[in-house]
Amino acid sequence: MLFHTWTFALFFLVFYAVYLVVKKTVLRDYWLVAASYAFYATWNPLYMLLVVYSTNVDFFGVWAMSRSRRPKLWLAITLASNVALLSLFKYGGFIAENLNAVMSWMGIERTIASPSWLLPVGLSFYTFQSMSYAIDCYRGVIEREHNFIRYAAFVSLFPQLVAGPIVRAKDLLPQLQSERKIGGNDIGEGLSLFVVGLFKKIALADYLAIYVDKVYTAPAHFTAPALLLATVAFGWQIYFDFSGYTDMARGVAQMLGFRFPWNFNHPYLATSLGDFWARWHISLSTWFRDYVYVPLGGNRKGEAATYRNMCITMLISGLWHGARWTFVSWGALHAAGRVVSRRLERSTFYAEHLPTIFKRGWVYVFVTFTWIFFRARTLEDAWTVVTRIFTTSWVDPASSPFALHIGALSDVWAILARILSWPARDGGLPAMALGLILLVWVYQRLRESVLKPVVQLAPVRVAMVIIMILYVALVPSGQAQPFIYFQF
């Protein structure tokens, strides 16, 4: 069930009508769990058992931890159970495929059967959320939750169940333990957030996907301009897609009386790679920081150990995104980028003398380049994109908008005109999408300028929401597609 469908609209109307009636009674958490399980079951009813399994493992593991003289053992059991769940359903095929390759290289004539099941949607999100509860209880950060149904509601709450943000127990359980009043401001701001997310998904992400999918499906058929444009477009597609989902999730949660953390903070305005990861998928970045990087030693054991811990964390982050070597390569590139740039970014010259436009420029170029490995289906495809961007001609005579020779300023303007007029039905990047991306970039710049108070005025926000609703309702877009992060 996708947020941007009429099916969800009907589901939410029925759910919300009942929720407003029971929200001040003991039935509230039961209704949240029942609705969340029904929401998840629309993808595959059997995979709902995995949510139940993860919920029981951590709830009763922490219960045993609180009564045992060896709490570390019970923590290890809960963590091992969650990692085993991820390994079996998410990485089973990847592990089998690579073991088969190693055995073939060693001359062993044996094949391990690859699992045939599909990856359960949202598996990485709700297992990480549940694991954080067990770790925080062990560390004494939070108290153990005594109400099983309330804990089940924490793990399965449907707005963030399938694609985050990863809400920590210390942030969400206290909200479930109290009775929050739902005022007109909650409903208004929640609807506003939902509309912004809907606009990002339908008007931008799905529209950009038309062009990106065409090019990345067969990168060997395209030359440098198309590949470069598709790579830039994907960087914005994944941002609009995922931040759009987060906005919708936060909007729905606020209408229920809950506050979810901000998951994106204008990441393409980052002035360093460290700054980028403090702005991109914040709930996951901070999860890896607190539960992987810091336990490894963080930056407390010297520079060499810091770089090692940084690399391990980024490689695990890459693998978290998917069971493919392309994701591992993406993580490795970011690890290398952090190692190479860390000392420079901490220098006085970089911090105080290098113009912001240059800092933002190189970070954007680096991040966009790494998206090639994130988006490509295989390492071979990724390498094809990279090599053809740098080696193929910028003259593409085969029905391309780039079929002009750049020999004069007039030729440049002619090429831009063709790009903007290339129709979406033929696989081109729509002019409207480029214009909307520019508007979003301008909006982000205004949000970080002295004009921020003006942008946040109620009349301005209402006008923007009305314009977005009219655009979504009146302007045709691409076919509704699942959110990109559902596959993780």
C-alpha positions as CSV (number, residue, x, y, z in Angstrom):
1,M,0.0,0.0,0.0
2,L,1.7,3.2,-1.2
3,F,1.1,6.6,0.4
4,H,0.4,8.2,-2.9
5,T,-2.5,6.0,-3.9
6,W,-6.3,6.1,-3.4
7,T,-6.1,2.8,-1.5
8,F,-4.0,4.4,1.2
9,A,-6.4,7.4,1.3
10,L,-9.3,5.1,2.0
11,F,-7.4,3.1,4.5
12,F,-6.3,6.2,6.4
13,L,-9.8,7.7,6.5
14,V,-11.3,4.6,8.0
15,F,-8.3,4.2,10.4
16,Y,-8.3,7.8,11.5
17,A,-12.0,7.9,12.2
18,V,-11.7,5.0,14.6
19,Y,-8.4,6.4,16.0
20,L,-9.9,9.7,17.1
21,V,-12.6,7.7,19.0
22,V,-10.2,5.4,20.8
23,K,-7.1,7.5,21.2
24,K,-7.8,8.3,24.9
25,T,-8.6,4.7,25.8
26,V,-6.6,1.5,26.4
27,L,-7.7,0.4,22.9
28,R,-5.5,3.0,21.2
29,D,-2.4,0.8,21.1
30,Y,-4.4,-2.3,20.1
31,W,-5.9,-0.3,17.2
32,L,-2.4,1.0,16.1
33,V,-1.0,-2.5,16.1
34,A,-4.0,-4.0,14.2
35,A,-4.0,-1.2,11.6
36,S,-0.2,-1.3,11.2
37,Y,-0.2,-5.1,10.7
38,A,-3.0,-4.8,8.2
39,F,-1.1,-2.0,6.4
40,Y,2.0,-4.2,6.2
41,A,0.1,-7.3,5.2
42,T,-1.0,-5.7,1.9
43,W,2.4,-6.5,0.6
44,N,2.6,-10.1,1.8
45,P,0.6,-11.4,4.7
46,L,3.3,-14.0,5.5
47,Y,6.0,-11.4,6.0
48,M,4.0,-9.9,8.8
49,L,5.3,-12.9,10.8
50,L,8.8,-11.4,10.5
51,V,7.6,-8.2,12.2
52,V,6.0,-10.3,15.0
53,Y,9.2,-12.3,15.3
54,S,11.5,-9.2,15.6
55,T,9.1,-7.6,18.1
56,N,9.1,-10.7,20.3
57,V,12.8,-11.3,20.1
58,D,13.7,-7.9,21.4
59,F,10.9,-7.4,23.9
60,F,11.4,-10.7,25.7
61,G,15.2,-10.5,25.2
62,V,15.3,-7.3,27.1
63,W,12.9,-8.8,29.7
64,A,15.4,-11.6,30.2
65,M,18.2,-9.1,30.2
66,S,16.6,-7.2,33.1
67,R,16.4,-10.4,35.2
68,S,19.7,-12.0,34.3
69,R,23.1,-11.8,35.9
70,R,24.5,-11.9,32.4
71,P,22.7,-9.2,30.5
72,K,25.4,-9.1,27.9
73,L,24.6,-12.6,26.9
74,W,20.9,-11.8,26.3
75,L,21.9,-8.7,24.3
76,A,24.1,-10.9,22.1
77,I,21.2,-13.3,21.6
78,T,18.8,-10.5,20.5
79,L,21.4,-8.9,18.2
80,A,22.3,-12.3,16.7
81,S,18.7,-13.1,16.1
82,N,18.1,-9.8,14.3
83,V,21.3,-10.1,12.2
84,A,20.3,-13.7,11.3
85,L,16.9,-12.5,10.2
86,L,18.6,-9.9,7.9
87,S,21.2,-12.3,6.7
88,L,18.6,-15.0,5.8
89,F,16.1,-12.8,4.0
90,K,18.2,-9.9,2.7
91,Y,21.6,-11.4,2.1
92,G,20.9,-15.1,1.6
93,G,21.1,-15.0,-2.2
94,F,24.1,-12.6,-2.1
95,I,26.0,-15.0,0.3
96,A,25.1,-18.1,-1.8
97,E,26.1,-16.4,-5.1
98,N,29.5,-15.4,-3.8
99,L,30.2,-18.7,-2.0
100,N,29.4,-20.5,-5.3
101,A,31.9,-18.2,-7.1
102,V,34.6,-18.9,-4.5
103,M,34.0,-22.7,-4.7
104,S,34.1,-22.5,-8.5
105,W,37.4,-20.7,-8.4
106,M,38.8,-23.3,-6.0
107,G,37.6,-26.1,-8.3
108,I,35.0,-27.4,-5.9
109,E,32.1,-28.9,-7.9
110,R,29.2,-27.9,-5.6
111,T,26.5,-25.4,-5.8
112,I,24.6,-23.8,-2.9
113,A,21.0,-23.2,-3.8
114,S,20.1,-19.5,-3.7
115,P,16.9,-18.6,-1.7
116,S,13.9,-17.8,-4.0
117,W,12.0,-15.6,-1.6
118,L,11.5,-11.9,-2.1
119,L,13.0,-9.3,0.2
120,P,10.4,-8.3,2.8
121,V,9.7,-4.6,2.4
122,G,11.0,-2.5,5.3
123,L,13.0,-5.4,6.9
124,S,16.1,-3.3,7.5
125,F,14.1,-0.4,9.0
126,Y,12.1,-2.2,11.6
127,T,14.9,-4.6,12.7
128,F,17.2,-1.6,13.2
129,Q,14.5,0.2,15.2
130,S,13.9,-2.8,17.4
131,M,17.6,-3.5,17.8
132,S,18.2,0.1,19.1
133,Y,15.7,-0.6,21.9
134,A,17.6,-3.6,23.1
135,I,21.0,-1.8,22.9
136,D,19.7,1.3,24.7
137,C,18.1,-0.8,27.4
138,Y,21.4,-2.6,27.9
139,R,23.3,0.8,28.1
140,G,20.8,2.2,30.6
141,V,19.7,5.0,28.2
142,I,16.0,4.0,28.5
143,E,13.8,2.0,30.9
144,R,12.4,-1.3,29.8
145,E,8.9,-1.1,28.3
146,H,6.6,-3.3,30.3
147,N,3.6,-3.2,28.0
148,F,4.0,-5.7,25.1
149,I,1.2,-4.1,22.9
150,R,2.7,-0.7,23.3
151,Y,6.1,-2.0,22.3
152,A,4.5,-3.8,19.3
153,A,3.0,-0.4,18.3
154,F,6.5,1.2,18.6
155,V,8.0,-1.4,16.2
156,S,5.2,-1.6,13.7
157,L,3.8,2.0,13.6
158,F,2.7,2.1,10.0
159,P,3.8,5.6,8.9
160,Q,7.5,4.7,9.3
161,L,7.3,0.9,9.2
162,V,8.5,0.3,5.6
163,A,11.0,3.1,4.9
164,G,11.7,5.0,8.1
165,P,12.7,7.3,9.5
166,I,14.3,4.9,12.1
167,V,12.7,6.3,15.2
168,R,14.6,5.4,18.4
169,A,12.8,4.0,21.4
170,K,13.9,6.9,23.6
171,D,12.1,9.3,21.2
172,L,8.9,7.3,20.3
173,L,8.1,5.2,23.4
174,P,7.6,8.2,25.7
175,Q,5.1,9.6,23.1
176,L,3.2,6.2,23.1
177,Q,3.2,6.2,26.9
178,S,1.5,9.6,27.1
179,E,-1.8,10.9,25.8
180,R,-1.1,13.7,23.4
181,K,-3.9,16.1,22.4
182,I,-4.4,16.4,18.7
183,G,-5.1,20.0,17.8
184,G,-5.9,21.8,14.6
185,N,-2.3,22.8,14.3
186,D,-1.2,19.1,14.3
187,I,-3.7,18.3,11.6
188,G,-2.9,21.4,9.5
189,E,0.9,20.9,9.7
190,G,0.5,17.1,9.2
191,L,-1.5,17.6,6.0
192,S,1.0,20.3,4.8
193,L,3.9,17.9,5.3
194,F,2.0,15.1,3.5
195,V,1.2,17.3,0.5
196,V,4.9,18.4,0.3
197,G,6.0,14.8,0.3
198,L,3.3,13.9,-2.2
199,F,4.5,16.6,-4.5
200,K,8.1,15.5,-4.2
201,K,7.2,11.9,-5.1
202,I,4.6,12.4,-7.9
203,A,5.7,15.7,-9.5
204,L,9.5,15.2,-9.2
205,A,10.8,11.7,-8.3
206,D,8.4,9.7,-10.5
207,Y,8.8,12.1,-13.4
208,L,12.6,12.0,-13.2
209,A,12.4,8.2,-13.1
210,I,11.1,8.1,-16.7
211,Y,14.5,9.4,-18.0
212,V,16.8,7.8,-15.4
213,D,15.3,4.3,-15.9
214,K,15.6,4.5,-19.7
215,V,19.2,5.5,-19.6
216,Y,20.4,3.2,-16.8
217,T,18.5,0.2,-18.2
218,A,20.9,0.1,-21.2
219,P,23.8,2.5,-20.4
220,A,25.9,1.2,-23.3
221,H,23.4,2.7,-25.8
222,F,23.9,6.3,-24.6
223,T,26.8,8.7,-24.8
224,A,28.3,11.1,-22.3
225,P,25.6,13.9,-22.2
226,A,22.7,11.5,-21.7
227,L,24.6,9.4,-19.0
228,L,25.7,12.5,-17.2
229,L,22.3,14.1,-17.2
230,A,20.7,10.8,-16.1
231,T,23.2,10.6,-13.2
232,V,22.4,14.1,-12.0
233,A,18.7,13.4,-12.4
234,F,19.0,10.2,-10.3
235,G,20.7,12.2,-7.5
236,W,17.6,14.4,-7.4
237,Q,15.2,11.5,-8.0
238,I,16.4,9.6,-4.9
239,Y,16.4,12.7,-2.8
240,F,12.8,13.7,-3.8
241,D,11.7,10.1,-3.5
242,F,13.1,9.4,0.0
243,S,12.6,12.8,1.5
244,G,9.1,12.8,0.0
245,Y,8.3,9.5,1.8
246,T,9.8,10.9,5.0
247,D,7.7,14.1,4.8
248,M,4.5,12.0,4.2
249,A,5.4,9.7,7.1
250,R,6.1,12.6,9.4
251,G,2.8,14.3,8.3
252,V,0.7,11.2,9.0
253,A,2.5,10.7,12.4
254,Q,1.8,14.3,13.4
255,M,-1.9,13.9,12.6
256,L,-1.8,11.0,15.0
257,G,-0.2,13.1,17.7
258,F,3.4,11.8,17.2
259,R,6.6,13.7,16.2
260,F,9.1,11.9,14.1
261,P,12.7,13.3,13.7
262,W,13.7,15.3,10.6
263,N,15.5,12.9,8.2
264,F,16.8,15.3,5.6
265,N,18.3,18.7,6.0
266,H,19.0,20.1,2.5
267,P,21.9,17.6,1.9
268,Y,23.0,19.0,-1.5
269,L,23.9,22.2,0.3
270,A,26.5,20.4,2.4
271,T,30.0,22.0,2.6
272,S,31.9,18.7,3.4
273,L,31.3,15.0,3.2
274,G,30.9,14.9,7.0
275,D,28.3,17.6,6.6
276,F,26.5,15.7,3.9
277,W,26.1,12.6,6.1
278,A,24.8,14.9,8.9
279,R,22.1,16.0,6.5
280,W,21.3,12.9,4.5
281,H,19.1,10.1,5.9
282,I,19.9,11.5,9.4
283,S,18.2,8.7,11.3
284,L,20.3,6.0,9.6
285,S,23.6,8.0,9.8
286,T,23.2,8.6,13.5
287,W,22.2,5.0,14.0
288,F,25.5,3.8,12.5
289,R,27.4,6.5,14.4
290,D,26.0,5.5,17.8
291,Y,25.8,1.7,17.3
292,V,28.7,1.0,15.0
293,Y,31.3,3.8,14.7
294,V,31.4,4.7,18.4
295,P,31.5,1.1,19.7
296,L,34.4,0.5,17.3
297,G,36.3,3.3,19.1
298,G,35.1,6.3,17.1
299,N,37.9,8.9,17.0
300,R,39.2,8.2,20.5
301,K,42.1,5.9,19.6
302,G,44.2,7.9,17.2
303,E,44.0,9.0,13.6
304,A,44.7,5.6,12.0
305,A,41.9,3.9,14.1
306,T,39.5,6.8,13.3
307,Y,40.0,6.2,9.6
308,R,39.6,2.4,10.1
309,N,36.4,2.9,12.0
310,M,35.1,5.3,9.4
311,C,35.8,2.9,6.6
312,I,34.2,-0.1,8.4
313,T,31.1,2.0,9.1
314,M,30.7,3.3,5.6
315,L,31.2,-0.2,4.1
316,I,28.5,-1.6,6.4
317,S,26.3,1.3,5.5
318,G,26.7,0.4,1.8
319,L,25.9,-3.2,2.4
320,W,22.9,-2.2,4.5
321,H,21.4,-0.6,1.4
322,G,21.4,-3.8,-0.6
323,A,23.0,-7.2,-1.3
324,R,25.0,-6.2,-4.3
325,W,28.6,-5.2,-4.9
326,T,27.4,-1.9,-6.4
327,F,26.2,-0.8,-2.9
328,V,29.5,-2.0,-1.3
329,S,31.4,0.0,-3.9
330,W,29.2,3.0,-3.2
331,G,30.0,2.7,0.5
332,A,33.7,2.2,-0.2
333,L,33.8,5.3,-2.4
334,H,32.3,7.4,0.4
335,A,34.7,5.8,2.9
336,A,37.7,6.8,0.7
337,G,36.2,10.3,0.3
338,R,35.9,10.8,4.0
339,V,39.5,9.5,4.6
340,V,41.0,11.7,1.9
341,S,39.1,14.9,2.7
342,R,38.8,14.7,6.5
343,R,42.1,16.5,7.3
344,L,41.5,19.2,4.6
345,E,38.0,19.8,5.9
346,R,39.3,20.4,9.4
347,S,42.0,22.9,8.3
348,T,41.7,26.6,8.8
349,F,42.0,27.3,5.1
350,Y,39.0,25.1,4.3
351,A,36.9,26.3,7.1
352,E,37.6,30.1,6.9
353,H,39.1,31.0,3.5
354,L,37.7,28.6,0.9
355,P,34.5,30.1,-0.6
356,T,31.3,28.2,0.3
357,I,30.4,27.8,-3.4
358,F,33.6,25.7,-4.0
359,K,33.0,23.6,-0.9
360,R,29.4,22.9,-1.9
361,G,30.4,22.3,-5.5
362,W,33.0,19.6,-4.9
363,V,30.8,17.8,-2.4
364,Y,27.9,17.8,-4.8
365,V,30.1,16.5,-7.7
366,F,31.5,13.7,-5.5
367,V,28.2,12.6,-4.2
368,T,26.6,12.7,-7.6
369,F,29.5,10.6,-9.0
370,T,29.0,8.0,-6.3
371,W,25.3,7.7,-7.2
372,I,26.4,6.0,-10.4
373,F,27.4,2.9,-8.4
374,F,24.2,3.1,-6.2
375,R,21.9,3.2,-9.2
376,A,23.6,0.8,-11.7
377,R,22.3,-2.7,-11.7
378,T,25.8,-4.3,-11.8
379,L,29.4,-3.2,-11.4
380,E,29.8,-3.7,-15.2
381,D,27.0,-1.2,-15.8
382,A,28.5,1.2,-13.4
383,W,31.9,1.0,-15.1
384,T,30.2,1.4,-18.5
385,V,28.6,4.7,-17.3
386,V,31.8,6.0,-15.9
387,T,33.9,5.2,-18.9
388,R,31.4,6.4,-21.4
389,I,30.9,9.7,-19.6
390,F,34.7,10.4,-19.9
391,T,35.4,8.7,-23.3
392,T,32.4,9.0,-25.6
393,S,31.8,11.9,-27.8
394,W,29.5,14.8,-26.8
395,V,28.0,14.5,-30.3
396,D,25.2,12.0,-30.5
397,P,23.6,11.9,-33.9
398,A,21.1,9.1,-33.2
399,S,17.9,10.9,-32.3
400,S,19.4,12.6,-29.3
401,P,18.9,16.2,-28.1
402,F,22.7,16.5,-28.0
403,A,23.2,16.0,-31.7
404,L,25.0,19.4,-32.1
405,H,28.6,20.3,-32.1
406,I,29.6,22.7,-29.4
407,G,31.6,25.2,-31.4
408,A,30.0,28.4,-30.5
409,L,27.9,30.0,-27.8
410,S,24.9,29.8,-30.0
411,D,25.4,26.0,-30.2
412,V,25.4,25.8,-26.4
413,W,22.0,27.6,-26.3
414,A,20.7,25.3,-29.0
415,I,21.7,22.2,-27.0
416,L,20.0,23.6,-23.9
417,A,16.8,24.3,-26.0
418,R,16.8,20.7,-27.2
419,I,17.3,19.3,-23.7
420,L,14.4,21.3,-22.4
421,S,12.1,20.3,-25.3
422,W,12.9,16.6,-25.4
423,P,9.6,15.0,-24.7
424,A,9.2,12.7,-21.7
425,R,7.3,10.1,-23.7
426,D,10.5,9.5,-25.7
427,G,12.6,9.0,-22.6
428,G,13.8,12.6,-22.3
429,L,14.1,14.7,-19.2
430,P,11.0,16.9,-19.1
431,A,11.6,20.6,-19.0
432,M,9.1,21.0,-16.2
433,A,11.1,18.7,-14.0
434,L,14.2,20.8,-14.5
435,G,12.3,23.9,-13.7
436,L,10.9,22.3,-10.5
437,I,14.3,21.1,-9.4
438,L,15.6,24.7,-9.8
439,L,12.7,26.0,-7.8
440,V,13.4,23.5,-5.0
441,W,17.0,24.5,-5.0
442,V,16.0,28.2,-4.7
443,Y,13.6,27.3,-1.9
444,Q,16.4,25.5,0.0
445,R,18.7,28.4,-0.4
446,L,16.0,30.8,0.9
447,R,15.5,28.4,3.9
448,E,19.2,28.9,4.8
449,S,19.3,32.7,4.1
450,V,18.1,35.8,5.9
451,L,14.7,35.3,4.2
452,K,14.0,32.2,6.2
453,P,11.3,33.9,8.4
454,V,9.5,35.1,5.3
455,V,9.4,31.6,3.8
456,Q,8.0,30.2,7.1
457,L,5.1,32.7,7.2
458,A,1.7,31.0,7.3
459,P,0.3,32.7,4.1
460,V,3.4,31.7,2.2
461,R,3.2,28.1,3.3
462,V,-0.5,27.9,2.6
463,A,0.0,29.3,-0.9
464,M,2.8,26.8,-1.6
465,V,0.6,23.9,-0.5
466,I,-2.3,25.1,-2.7
467,I,0.0,25.4,-5.7
468,M,1.4,21.9,-5.1
469,I,-2.1,20.4,-4.8
470,L,-3.2,22.0,-8.0
471,Y,0.0,20.8,-9.8
472,V,-0.5,17.2,-8.7
473,A,-4.1,17.3,-9.6
474,L,-3.8,19.0,-13.0
475,V,-0.4,18.1,-14.4
476,P,0.0,14.5,-15.7
477,S,3.0,12.7,-14.4
478,G,4.7,9.3,-14.8
479,Q,3.2,6.0,-13.6
480,A,3.0,5.7,-9.8
481,Q,6.1,3.8,-8.6
482,P,7.2,2.2,-5.3
483,F,9.5,4.2,-3.2
484,I,13.2,3.5,-3.9
485,Y,14.0,2.7,-0.3
486,F,11.3,0.0,-0.1
487,Q,14.0,-2.3,-1.5
488,F,16.3,-1.8,1.5
